[in-house]
Amino acid sequence: MALKIFPAHLLALASALVLPACATAPPVGPSPTAAARENDVYDKGMVSAADPRAAEAGAEMLRRGGSATDAAIATMLALTVVEPQSSGIGGGGFYVHSDAAGHLYTIDGRETAPAAATPQRFLDADGKPLLRREAVVSGLSVGVPGNVALAAKAHARDGKLAWAELFQPAIRLARGGYTLSERGRSMLARSPDSGAHDSAARALYYGADGQPHPAGTLIRNPALAATLEALAQQGPQAFYTGPLAQTLAEHVAAETPAEAGKMTLADVTSYEAKQRSAPCGTYRVYTICGMGPPSSGETTVLGILVALENFDLAALGPESPVAWHLFAEAQRLAYADRELYLADPDFVPVPLAGLTNHAYLLERGKAISPGQTLPTVTAGDPPGGDRLSFATGQHYPEHGTSHFVAVDRKGNAVSYTSTIESAFGSGLFVGGFYLNNELTDFSAVPEQNGRLVANRVEGGKRPRSSMAPTLVFGPDGKLLVAVGAAGGATIPVQVARALIGFLDWKLPIQEALALPVLFSPQDTVIVEKGSRLEAMVPALENLGHKVRTAELPLKTNAIAVVNGRLAGAADPRSEGRAVAQ
């Protein structure tokens, strides 16, 4: 059953802010005047994505009369072609949908570990974690892809156009060719271990000299076009059964040590995209909803934001070092909870209601001082959680991913994050696309100090994710913004920063996405290199922070509702763009 969004002042009365599926109060819908425009809520629909050609593919579906869901699926498929380093049908994703009346529906298309996978999957013979390259560029890291199953489930519920129609822009791009961008060339140059690991990928994206093709090269991918055509004609079963599924399983198994647990055809054929409950919470007068576990994204976004309700961020403003200090401290608290409690809820009891409980998060934020840093930060005790049950793990760095949002004229909104994890994923290449390395999102070690790690590897389990596809509603229950980001563990921070900019600092949505990023998941604050936050480093150090500057993998996309019309935005650090129908 879909969830319903209620005005924020009613939500605030609840101690646990995960909206129950059985809620019966009437949702707040569009104004009666919408009927005068043939039930349209907006004059035009819109798509925002990390590549303009993918955004255009989605907008094309809207022009054909498709829904936001149709547009989002077409965008995901096109990204498989034009942004192969980040996402696509070889990976998985999370889908958050709302209609104009505020009914929420979410789908978990996260990859799964092979049934034979063991908790020691990423340990060497001495019981130590494998080096990152050894873990990533191999069959060890590949989970059963979930994006095609997700798309099929979403289309069955919310699609309007024929399934095959959604594939046409991506097929044109793959067969007719697309121009390699400078960003794409740069990623190929920086990631040859994965990008050129398989001979078929090397022949497609690299020259005879071993160097990536220069920007401006027309890339034709007939193998991917054939795969997409099969999916368009035969449906999702063409991915999960038959020759493609067999090839996928065999290719992954061939690069996986037997003792770690090999992928089988049965792992692929048994994959299921799952409907999940959508965690919602209030931040000031706004209702914020997103994806639940195995995503840690929305709980972390809410953990950051609600902790900051104790402070007047609007009065401080974006030029205040104190505001950024508070933001850093709130991150430390939220990420401590994330590290301990978040994992696949089908395998681990995740205290989701407690982690989104407004009173708990507000009280946790009271530990923050505007004048100094917290000396140490540990996980809290959310209602329903047992801090002593699990240990924190050791995780490989996260990268990659792509986010896109779509809103149609009827008021349906989709926030969808798709990923293959690192640049070019595992490097394994089948059917013209890269396979993910999502299993390295599990903890490399299954236990610490005699206690199990919640996010340890287990057969059939889905690894914890940082992805945070988010929808925000005003006090009247109407959509305010659809937003999400790419960039591994920085994703919840990017989303929280954009929302602070838009909701607290009243910046236009494009300026909110352009705000610098300060990333503080533990005891060191990482300031975005080259941003105006670098000038605040001395002030942050005077407050007690250990600070370093670094380039961060930042890529946010959003669509906001401003005076009843849609305003699209894309991170200026990316090639992204918003396209109206």
NUSEBA-244528 format. One record per residue: residue in one letter; x, y, z of N, C-alpha, C, CB in turn. Coordinates in steps of 0.05 Angstrom, whole numbers, plus 5000, padded with zeros to 4 digits. Each point is the difference from the previous one (the first is absolute). Glycine has a CB too. Layout:
AXYZXYZXYZXYZ...
% end
This chain:
M501749765000498350245000501750255000496449755024A502950444960501650254998499650165026499650004950L502450155057499850185023498850264992504049785021K495050364999498850264996501550215015495549794993I504950444995501450225012498050185014503749984966F496950095059498250165016501350275005498049595021P500550624986501250255007502049975023495950234985A506249925014502249965019499250045029503150154965H494950035040499350045029498649755011499650494991L499249354992498849755010502149795004495850114977L506149885004502249805003501650055025500249964951A500050295057501750075023498849885026501450424977L496049515022498849895024500949715004496150304994A504949574985500849725003502849985011497049884961S503449935056502749965011501849864980498150005046A500849814939501649864980499150104973500549595029L501350484954499350144975500349834976501550415021V498249334981499749834977497049974996504349745008L494650374971497150014996499049724996500350464980P497649465035499049734997498549964974499649985049A500749784940498649944975497050005003503949734986C495150255039497149995004498850275006500649535016A501050694980498950265006497550054984504650175010T493449955003497450034986499150294997498849565018A502550634995499150284996500450084971501250115048P497050064942500250074971502550174994495049994998P506349954980502450154993499350284990502349574989V499650615012499650264989500649994970501150235043G497049834940500349984971500450274987497449585001P502550424973500350254985497650185004502849764967S497550495027497850195004497849944979503150355018P494449734988497849954981500550124973496949985038T504650244961500550134974501549834981499950435024A501449364986501549824982498149874979503349915037A494250044971498149884982499550174976497949775039A502450494964499650194977502149964979497950325031R504349554975502149954980500049704994502850395017E494849504980499749714993501549835020499650124951N500249955074501249855022503050015001496149704997D505150484987502950045001500650175025500549964949V501749985064501050155023502050214990499249615031Y502550314950502050184990499650054970503349845036D497750384953499650064972501849824983498850475011K503549455000501949824987501249815020500950354965G499849415025501649825017503050064996496449654997M505350215018502850064999501649765009499150485008V503449504982501949795008502750145006497649644973S503750285048502750095005501849765004498450435021A503849564964501849775001502950094997496449704981A505550125023502850075000501150024972500449775044D498150154936500950034972497650114984503449625004P497150594980497750134986498649814980502450435005R499149384984498749814981498149815014504150044971A496649895054498249835015497650165010503949725015A496550534993497850175007498150044977502950235034E498249804942498350044976498549744994503350334982A497949445023498549754996497649995018504249764988G496150325037497750015018497950204992503149855036A497850394956498150204991498549924976503050355019E498349494963498649904977497649835008504350014974M496049835047497849845009497750175010503249635012L497550595002497950185009498550134977502750095041R498749984938498850124976498149804986504050304994R496649455009498349794988497649935017504049824978G495750325045497849955018500649815022497150094962G505549845041500849825021500050125028502749784966S497550055054500050095027502850065010495949725008A504350385016502650055012501649735002498250395026T500449394979501349745001501149924973496949875037D501650174941501049954974502550164994495349904984A504650355024502350184995502449915015496950384992A502749545033502349915017501249744989497950215040I500549614951501149754989501550054974496249755020A502750424962501550074976502650145006495650034976T504550135045502450145008502149795010497350415012M501849405004501849805010501349844978497349975042L501049954938500949854977502050154984495749754999A503850514996501850174984502650045015496150234979L503949795047502450035016501849754997497650305032T501249474964501549764995501950044977496349725019V502850434961501550044975502050225004496149854973V503050395036501750244999501650055025496650194969E502749685053501550035024500749725011497850455010P503649394975500449725008501749975025499749884952Q501750325055501749995024498550015026503650214974S493949875025498550075025497749825006501450464993S497049464987497549875007499149834976498750375031G498949534970498949864977498849735008503350234972I496149615008498649755004501849795012497150104962G505549955040501849815013500250055030502549974958G495950225052500050065029497250005011504150274993G495549885028497450015014499350295007500849545018G497050494996499150265008497850005020501450154955F497850095052497850055018498150214987502849895041Y494650054960498050164986497950105021500649734957V499050535044498150125018497950154984503550045037H494049894965497950124984497850125017501049664964S498050575027497750135013498150104979502750135040D494749834964498150134982499350275010498249554986A500050594999499350275008498650025026499650104952A499249685057498750005026501849935023495849884977G506750065017502049945022500249715008499150455015H499849374968500349715006502849914992495049924994L506449965025502849924996500249704993501550365031Y500449584952500549724993503049984994495349924981T506149895031502849974995500749714992500950375033I501249614951500949744990503049975006496449984964D504349805047502849925005501049834978499350035050G502450084933501349854978502949955005496750194968R504049795058502849965008500949724992499550325038E503149664955501149744992500249815023502650234965T497449515029500249795021502549844997495049985003A506149935020502349824999499149724991502250265037P499649604949499449724993499249845025503150024961A495249785036499249845023502349865014495749934976A506450015009502349865011502150195013499249644966A500350625033502050195011500349965030498850334964T503749695045500749965028500750265013501549534990P498350495037500850245014503050074996496449905033Q505249904960502950054997500750074971500949685037R497250404947500350054972502450194993495149924995F505350285022502050204993502449985019496450294983L504149485028502349955017502149834986497150045041D505550014963502049844988500649755017502050414979A500049445014500649755015500850055029501449804957D499550445049500750075027497850145016504750054984G492949965004497850125013500050314999499949615029K501750504954500150304997498450084975504650025023P494350224977498450094977501850024975497050265030L501949654948501350024974500650294993497849584985L504350474999500450274990497650074982505049945001R494450324998497650094987499949904971499950405029R502349624956500049924972499449704998503250364988E497949485030499549714999497149935005504749935016A494050235001497249955007498250104978501150045048V499550194940498250144982500149884972500550415026V501849584962500249914972500249704999502350434987S495449445017499849715000497149935002504649955022G494949794977497349905004499150025029500649704961L501350335057499350025029498050225005504549825011S495850404975498550245007497350024986504350225006V495049604976497650024984497649895014502849984959G495150195044497449905009498149974977500850235044V497149614960498049974978498750274995499149515013P501050594962499050274995496950025004503750054967G495450185043497250035006498550214984501249855044N500250314940498750224987497849924980504250255005V496249544980497949924981497549905015503649874967A496849985054497749915016498650235013502349565008L499250635002498950255012498350144979503950055031A497249994945498650144979497449864992504450174983A495749575016497649844993497850035021502949684975K497950325050498150025022498850285001502649665026A499150554969499050275000498150054976504250155023H496649744954498450044976497349875002504250034974A495749735038497549865003498050155017502449574996R498750595023498350155018499350284990501949745037D500250404952499750284995500650084971501250085047G499449734936500650074972497550054984504249735004K496150434975497850054981500649914972498750395028L503849664964500949924973500649705000501850464991A498349434985500849724997502949965009496849954962W503749825050502749935010502150044978498049675032A501550244945502050014978500650294992498449564984E499750625019500450284993502150135017495350024985L505049905039501850125019502949954992496749955036F503849854948502749924992501050144975499149565021Q499150574964500850104974502250215001495449914986P504650295032502250195001502749875005496750355015A503349475004502549865007501049834977498750005048I499549874938500849834977501250184978496449665011R502350574984501150194980502850095007495450154990L505049915036502650095009502149784997497850325032A501549444975501949774999500649934971498349835044R499750154939500549914973501050224982496449665006G502450584996500950224983502550145010495350064988G505249925038502450115012499550255015502549814963Y499250255056499950245016502950115002495949845026T504350424979502650135001501149975028498650334964L503849565037501449985026500650275011502049564986S497150495038500550265013502850015013495050055008E505850194999502650035013499949865027500850444977R496949575037499849875026500249694996497150385017G501649524962500249714994502949924994495350014984R506150154999502849934994501750015025499450194954S500150015063501650025024499649765019499750504996M497849415005499549765017501449754989495650215014L504449774960501449774988503050015005496449984964A504750265035502850045005500849945029500150344963R498149735055500649985029499549715010498850485006S499649374979499249735010500649784980496450235027P506049754963500549794980499849715012503050324976D497549655049499949735012497249884996503550135034S494550034970497249914997499050054972499250075049G501350174941498950084973500949824978499850465016A502849454985501149844979500649715009502050414981H496749515040500549735011499249784980499350185046D498349854942499049804981500850094971496249885031S504549934953500950064973497950144983503049615003A494450315001497850134984499850295008497649564997A502650515028499850285009502550154991497349865039R505050014962502550134991499850074971502649755035A496350074948499750064972498050224994501249524991L496950515026497950204996500950285008496649655007Y504750375016500650275011502950094998496349915031Y505549914962502950064999501149954972500449895049G501750254945501449974974502049785001499350474990A502049484987502149794999502450065018498549904953D501950365053502250085017499449975030501450314965G496249595041499249965028498950255013503449665002Q496550564984498950255010497050024993504650224996P493949915022497150044993499750174975498849955048H499150004938499450174977499750295008497649614978P503250585006499850285007497150095002504450084979A495250135037497350135001499250084972500850165047G496649804947499050064973499849754982502050445005T499149335004499949764985497149895000504849895011L494250024966497449884999500249715009498650304962I500149635059500049735012497549854991502850165040R497549634945497849824993500249745016499650214954N498349705058500049775017497949804990501750275040P498849594938497949824989499349775019501750114955A500149805061499449795019497950095020504649814995L495750435015498050115019497450054986503750215027A496449894948497550044985498549744997502150384975A499349405020498749744997498849915027503249884963T498250175059498949935026497550165006504649895016L495550374979497650175005497749924982503050375014E497549564961497949914983498749745009502450224962A499249605049498949755011498250065024504149754983L496950435034498450075024497450144992504250045027A496050144953497650144991497949814988502850404990Q498149404995498249814987499049785018502350114958Q499549795059499349765016499350075029503049744971G497550505038499450075027502349945019495249924991P504550125035502249975019501049715002498150375025Q500349444967500949725001502449954982495349865010A505150314970502349984982502650065015497250134961F502650015062502450055016500449785020499350494994Y498649415018500249825023499849704993498250365027T501249584948500049734990501249994973495849895027G504949874963501049984973502950054997495650134985P505349924990502950024994501450225016498949834955L499850415047501450225014500549935029497850334968A500249575045500349925028502149795004495250115008Q504949694974502049795001502850124997496649674982T503750504998502650124995500950175023499050014951L499150145060500750175023501049835024496550344985A502049465022500749835022502749864996495249935010E505249974966502549864994502450185000497449674973H502350575016502250194999500850095028498450164955V499749895062500650075028501349775015496150325000A502849444996501149775014502849944992495449815003A505250244971502749944990502150175014498049874956E501350365054501950185013499650015030500150274958T498749525053499549985029501349755011495750264995P505949765026501149755013497749835011504250255012A496149494985497849825008499450025030501449694964E500750365052499550015029498450245009504249755006A495650464977498650245007497049984994504150264991G495249554992497249964992499450124973498750015048K501049824932499650104972497150064994503949734987M495750464995497350064990499149774982500850505003T496649434998498849804983497650124985501549645032L497650214948497750084985497650035018501849784959A498050045061497750025019500150265015500049505005D502350615002500250265013498750224983504249855023V496350134951499050214982497049964996504450024977T494749745017497149964995498250055024501449664966S499750325058498450035024499950295010501149535011Y500350654975500150285010497250125001504650054982E494950115039497450145003500450285009497849565011A501050634975499950285010497850025020501750184956K498849965066498149995023498850275006502649625019Q494850384987498850255011500950025029496049974968R504750275040500850055028498350235012504749844989S495250175037498850235013501750244997497849695033A501050544963501550254997500350145026498350044952P504150005058500450155025499450304994503449675018C495150454999499450294999500650135027496549924963G504250335036500450145025499550304995503349665016T496550495005499750294998502650145005495249965014Y505350244970502150195005498850285000503549704979R496450425045498650255003497149974991504350274994V494849874986497249974991499749814976499150465018Y503049414974500049854976500049705006502550364977T496449485004500049715002501949894979495249995017I506749854992502149904983499749694999503150395010C496849504966499649724996502049894980495150055010G505549694993501949884982500049705002502850405004M499649484993500349714998501049895027501050044951G497849745057500849875024502149794996495550085017P505449785004502049804997499349794979501250075048P500849834937502950025006501350264994500149534991S498450675000501250274997500350135028498050054954S504450075050500450165024499650304994503249655018G496050414957499950274991498050175015501349844957E496250085044498050185012500250025030497049884963T503749905051500450025029502350195006498249535006T503950474978502250175004499350294994503149624990V495550434988499150274994498350115023500049894951L498149955059498350095022501650045025496149764980G505950065025501650035024501650265000500449515001I500650574976501550254998498150245004503349784968L494550225017498250235000498750055027499349924951V499549865060498550045025501950095023496649654985A505850255015502050095021500450304998502249554999L497650564976500450284996497650185006503349874966E494450005040497750165008500550165025497149664979N504950265037500650145024501350274995500649565022F500050504953501550254994498650154978504349785013D496050494987498850174980501850034976497550255037L502549564946501750004976499450244982500449505003A497050574996499350224982501350265009495649784991A504650265035501350255010503049994995496450055035L504849714967502949984996500850044971500249695039G498350184943500550044972502449844989498150445005P502249544969502049834988502950105002496549854969E503950395039502750115003501049985028499150314963S499549565055500849985028501649745004495950265014P506549764996501549765008498649845021504250234988V494349905030498549865021497949824987500850385033A497949714946497949844987501349744989497350424989W505049614999501349764988501249825022501050274959H499849855063500949845023497749835011503450365012L494249774991497749855009499349774981498350425023F501949644951499449804980501949775002498350364970A504349695035502049795004499449835024503450294978E495849835044499549855025497549834996502150375027A495849734960497649844995500749764983497150415004Q504749624977500849774984501349795017500650304960R501249785058501449805016498049835016503950325004L494049815007498049855015498549814982499650395032A499549714945498349844982501649764989497350414988Y505249645004501649784988500849795021501650334966A498649755059500649805021497649805002502950345025D494749764974497649835000499949834975497650335028R503049794949500049864975501949765001498850424976E503649625033502049795000499249765017503550354993L495249705029499349785018497549854992502350255036Y495649904957497349884998499049924972499150265040L501949874939498849974974501049764985499450494999A498849354990500649764984497449914988503949865030D496249914956497649894987498049915021502849854961P494850275040498149935021498949724998498850475001D501649394977499249724997501949815015497950114956F504450005052502049835014500650115028501949884956V497750385049500850125025497750185010504950004986P494549995040497950175010501050295001498249625028V500950544953500850294999497950165015502349934955P498550245065498150165015499150254984502049835043L496650124934499450224982498350225014500349674962A497650245052498350205014501650165020496149704994G505850185020501650145019501950204987499649615030L501650304947501950174986498850244987502749604994T494650405002498650224989498250145020500249784956N500150145069498450115022500850295005499449545020H498850654977500750285002501150075028496450104966A502349805054501050075027502849895005495249995016Y505349774974502749885003502150174986498049555004L501450524971502050154984500450285011498749734960L499150405049500250265011501750005026495650124980E504049685036501649985025502949944994495949835024R504550014956502849944992501450254991498649544986G500050635000501250254991500650205022497649934959K501250035065500650185022502849975011495249995011A506249804981502849965008501850194985499049525010I500050604968501750174984500250285012498749754959S503750355042500550275010500950184977501349825045P497650434953500950184979502950105004495250134994G505949835030502650115006502349815000497650325026Q501949424972502249805000499049734989502150245040T499949604953499349734989499649805023502650104958L495849705036499849775018502649855001495049974991P506149965032502649865000499849724988501150255041T496849614964499549744987497149974994503949805025V495550034955497349954992499649704997499650454976T498349445036499349724997497149984992503549875034A495749894958497249964993498350045024501349674965G496250425029498150055022498449765006499850474987D498149575029498149795008497250064990502949905040P496650074934497350064989498049805012502050194958P495549905044497949815009500049754983497350395017G502749384996500049744986502749904992495650134984G506550035021502749924992501549895023500050344965D502049495030501749885020502950054992496549655012R504750565000502750084992502049795005498750465010L500849355008502049805007499749754982500050185047S498049814936499649764984501949974977495350035012F505750204977501649994976502550175004495949924972A506050035009502550165000500150154973502449675030T499150554970500450144975502049854983499150445022G500649574952501749844982502250164988496149724991Q505250174988502050134984499049994971503849875032H496050374956498850024974501950124980495550045021Y504349864954501550114978498850274992501349544983P500250655007498950264992497949964978504350235012E493649934990497950004979500550224980496749815033H502550154942500350204979497549994983505149955000G495250154975498049964979497150095005502849634989T495450254996497150045003499050234983500349825046S497150174949498650224985497250045012502749904957H496550355044497350055010498450164979501749995048F495749964952498350154981497250025012502749844961V496050375032497350065010498250064977501850175044A495749764958498050064980497450085013502249684968V496550535021497350085009498350044975501850225043D495949664957498350034976497850215005500949524987R497650544993498050215002497849945019501050124953K498549625052497949925019500950035029498349694965G504250375040500950035027501449755011496450325007N503949474977501549775009503050075000496549684982A504950245039502850065003501649745006498950465016V503449524971501849775005502850105006497349714969S503850195053502850045007501349734999499050425029Y503049554954501149734994503050024999495949874973T505549985044502949985000500849734989500450325039S501449684942500949754986503049995002496050004969T505149755033502949995004501249734991499550315038I503049704954501649764998502450015020498749944951E501250265066501950055022502550154991498349595022S504050284975502450144992499950074970502649765036A499350404955500150074972500449744984502050455010F496049494972500049764983499649755017502950234967G496149805057499349775017502349815005495450054983S503949705013502049785004501949984976496649765028G502850384950501649964976499049774982503950195024L494549644987498949784985497950114980500949675038F499050234938498550124978498549784985503350384996V494049635004498449814985497850154985501049635034G498450284943497750114985500350304994497249665021G505350444979500450284995499950195024498249904955F501649995069499850175024501749895022495450134987Y505450055031501749925023498349895023503350354987L497849455027498749895023501150155025499449554977N498850475042500650155025502149875017495350154999N505750015021501649895021498850055028504150064971E493249925030498550085023500649845025496550154970L504549605027500449845024502350115017498449604975T503350575014502050135017498850225017503449904965D494050145034498650175019499449855026497950264962F502549475038499949855025502650075016497249634979S502650325047502550025016502049784991497350195039A505249894959502049814993500549795021502150354973V497349725052500349815023497249945011504650185011P494949574996497349925009499650055030500049664965E502250385050499650055029502450165010497349575005Q502250565018502150165014499749955029500050354964N502249585049500049965029497849815010501950465004G497749334980498149805008497150064994503249895035R496350344953497250074993499750014970499550275043L498249644947499549994972499650294990498049545003V502750504972499550254986497349974985505050114995A493250085009497449974987500249994970498050255038N503849904950500250014971502249804990498550485001R501649285011501949804991498849854975501849955048V499949924938499149854976498549765009503950154974E493849805013498549755003498649944974499250095049G500449654945498849914975497250124997502749585002G496850544975497450124994499550275012498449544997K503550565018499750265014500650234982501249785043R497650454963500450254985501950185017495449964977P506750145010501950175015498850275007503849774978R497250345044499150275008500850204979500549885048S497850324948500450204980499950285012498149704965S503350495023499850285008497950164983504849985015M494149894965498250144982497650125015501549704962A497750545030498050155015498050144982503350065037P495249794946498050144984497850115019500949694961T498550575036498550145020497850174987504050015029L493749994985497850184993499350175025498149674965V501550595031499450185022497350134995504950095008F493449925013497450114998499750245020498149554986G500250645006499550235017498049945022501150294962P498349915055498049955021497249924990502650335027D496949744948497449934988500049734986499150484993G503249385009500149744988500849994971496749875033K503750364955500750024971503049984996495950284992L504849614985502849964994501550274998498849594975L503650425038501750234998502549954984498350145044V502949624959502449954986500549694998501950455015A499149464962500949734997503050024995495649834980V506050035036502950044999501449745007499450485013G503149504978501749785007502850054989496149684999A505750145006502850064993501549744993499950415029A502549634960501949784995502650085015497949874955G503749935051502550065014500549845024499650454983G499649305017500649825022499050105027503949864975A497850125045499350075027499350295004502949645015T497850534965499350295003497150054993504750114989I493849705000497350044990498250135021500649614969P499150275055498250135019500750285007499149555018V503550514982501050275006499250194978503849815027Q496650104948499250174978497050075000503749804973V494750005033497150055001499350195023499249544980A502050415044499450175023500950284995500549615030R501850434958501050264993498250154981504749845007A494350024972498250124981497450085013502049734964L497050115055497550065013500350245020498649524995I503750495018500550235017500150264983502649715033G498750274945500250234982497350094990504549854987F493849955005497450074989497950085021501149684963L498850165059498050045020500750215021498749534993D503850475016500850195022501150264989501049615028W500750374951501350244990498550124976504349825016K493450054976498350114980501450064973497250195037L504849654957501450034975498449884977504449995024P495850114952498949864977501249724999499350434974I499249385015500949725002502749964986495249865002Q505350294976502649974986502250095018497850074956E501850155059502150105018500349815024499050474986A498949415022500249815023501849764991495450145017L504349774959501649774990502950094996495949804978A504550455017502850104996501550065026498450204957L500249795066501350055025502449805003495650175020P506549924993502349825006499149785019503350384992V498449425009499549775018502249975020497549774963L501750185061501849935022499149735010500750495013F501149324987499449725006501449915025499449904951S499050025069501149945026498849755012500950485007P499649284981498749765010501349895026498849894954Q503750205052501349915024501350245014500849544979D501750445027501350215016501650204984500149685037T500050284936501450194983498050144981504249725003V495950544996498350154981501450024974497950265038I500849654940501150034973498550234986501249504998V500350704995498950244987500549984970500850285042E497149774943500349994971502250184989495149894997K506849994989502250144990499150214979503049605008G498150644994499450214981497450155006502449734967S496250195054497550145007500550235020497549574992R500550595011500350225019500249915029497550284968L502049475037500349905027502949995009495849744994E506150254986502850005007500850245017500949754958A497850475037500650245016499149985029499650274959M498749545046498949955028501749805015495450124983V506649765005501549795013501250105027501049804955P500250435047501150105026497850025021503550244976A494249865016497850035020499049725009498650444979L501349375003499249735008502149875018497449964957E505150095037502149895017499950135028502849924960N496550335041499850145026497749895017501950414979L496149475007497849875014500749715009496850294974G505649625018500949745009500049794979498350125043H501049944932499949804979502849944989495450154989K505049605004502249924983499050024971502149695035V499250474949499050074973502149934979497150375020R501949524958501649984976498350064975503049665022T498350434957498550064975500449774981500550505007A497649454976500149784981497950044979501949685034E498650214942497949994980498049795009503250144963L494249925033497949825008498349934976499950205046P499149554953498449914977497150105003502949594996L496650654994497450135004498450024975502150265037K495349684965498250004977497249985010503549784970T495150455031497350015011498050094978501850105046N495849794954497950084982497450055015502249744962A496350455029497550075014498050134982502650055042I494949944966497850164988498450115024499749714957A500050555043498550145021497450114989504350115024V493849934994497550134993500150295010497449555001V502550644981500250285008497750154988505049975002N493250135016497650154991498349834981502550435006G497349325000498349824984501249904974496450245020R506249834975501349914975502549855008498150394974L502949445007502349845005502650154992497249594992A504750395026502750124995502049775003498550465018G502949484960501949785001502850105005497149754969A504650085042502750075006501849764998498450375031A504149684962502149794999502650125012497849784959D503750045054502550095012501850124980499549645034P501550614971501850124980502749864997497850435011R502949395008502449844998499849784980501050115047S496549844944499549774982499350104972498549725039E500950094944499050064973496950015000504149794979G494750195045497149975002498450234989500949725039R496550224957498250204990497249935006503250114963A495150095040497149965003498750074973500150105050V498149724941498750044974497049995004503949794976A494750415014497150005001498849854976500150445026Q497549464978498749854978499350194977498349665033
% end
